[in-house]
Amino acid sequence: MARPPGADRPLYVRIAMSLKSRILAGHYAPGQRLPGEDDLAAAMGASRSTVRQALTELRDTGYVTSRRGSGSYVADPLPIEPLSPRSGPVYTGFLDDLDNEAHHVVERDRVQEELLADEALAARLKVPVGAPVVRYRATRLRHGVPYGVATDVLPRAVADRITPDVLDASPTIVDALALAGSRVAESLQRLEPAVLDAADARRCGTSAGDPALAITGTAYDAGRAPIDAYTLTVVTGYGIGLHLTRATTADGSD
């Protein structure tokens, strides 16, 4: 199930987000034909015209292609890399929801260093192995209380646009990217259990070996170029809420 956006979002957008979540989770593979409009309309409890609008939205954003007389297919390649290895469910939502929450978030004790991309980072950022990248690490606080450690790795060309004055004025690296003209437009992340190492435990005032939650992902700009390979390690005791709402049509049906 996708995480439906708020009630102000049109139903076709909700359906597009639901289909996108299934594509990114691997339920529909790149190149695979999607169910027909009638089948999707029946499954989604919506009209065929609404489903057609949703498919248009996915075509416009590069997730779906159409073949005359054959139907709609998952794009190959996709505009962003799906989670690999295949994850559990992918919940979709809107970055502006997180932007609102981020008003209460700041980073402190930020450390910046230059690295050379290993194979894993090169694949995530689509740069050559050995390409220069810049890593930022900081303690993340919400309402002044430490709740985790943020690690952001940016391609050198992207990091070079984050000048010292931009960095000083930015509560988080995501804010710095936006101020530097590389606003995050899309992001895909996975959540996995983790254990705090000694360095992260010191930053958060906890103990090494304590359980944690690692949120690892890749952020993309409006041109679908990867600009940030990030990990947020969240300490135990910090709760994340998930609000699920079933989308309904104007006549009250699902």
Secondary structure as UniProt FT lines:
FT   TURN            7..8
FT   HELIX           11..24
FT   TURN            25..26
FT   TURN            30..31
FT   HELIX           37..44
FT   HELIX           48..60
FT   TURN            61..62
FT   STRAND          64..67
FT   TURN            68..70
FT   STRAND          71..74
FT   HELIX           95..102
FT   TURN            103..104
FT   STRAND          105..116
FT   HELIX           119..125
FT   TURN            129..130
FT   STRAND          132..142
FT   TURN            143..144
FT   STRAND          145..155
FT   HELIX           156..159
FT   TURN            160..161
FT   HELIX           164..168
FT   HELIX           173..179
FT   TURN            180..181
FT   STRAND          186..195
FT   HELIX           198..204
FT   TURN            208..209
FT   STRAND          211..220
FT   TURN            222..223
FT   STRAND          226..235
FT   TURN            236..237
FT   TURN            250..251
//
